[in-house]
């Protein structure tokens, strides 16, 4: 990197207004996922289940903003890893949106009198048809690759606090190990760390970290 490149790099620093908007957008998606988990998802009350699914569905576009901003923060420090993280986590979000669609269909089906046992049997057969494995790869594969790449990129970004990549690693491990049948409080605590990661990163972004001071190395 030459002195001229460094000077040009400093000229594209986002304004304070842009950093403020980025900091505001960063935690919205993660906080909505916390709300989704906090609402009794397995309750017999269809209304509470519906609100839980709605919170998860609405979180999807905001999570895309979270992914885009997080990748942008580490872009100058590790372009390759930040790019991989953005693509992989975007693919994962498509899988997540499909999952919310399936959940909404299941809720509508149970409200219409279809038994949960029949729905579970149908879901068990999902992997036996072509879309099933593709959905699994998009969701789990995108999450695994994207989380590793983003953590790597954040560890190489010297202008953000070390708590950011550490929280990213812990959050990713919990996200992939907490089972679906875990109590709501366990899921909420796990996603709470995800929200904490986004808030800590938002504070760093608002102060000018990452966007302006990342060191180009890859």
Secondary structure, DSSP 8 states (H G I E B T S, - for coil): --HHHHHHHHHT---HHHHHHHHHHHHHHHHHHHHHHHS-TT-S-HHHHHHHHHHHHHHHHHHHHHHHHHHHHTTTT-HHHHHHHHHHHHHHHHHHHHHHHHHHHHHHHHHTT--HHHHHHHHHTGGGSHHHHHHHIIIIIHHHHHHHHHHHHHHT-TTS-THHHHHHHHHHHHHHHS-TTS-HHHHHHHHHHHHHHHHHHHHHHHTTTTTTT-----
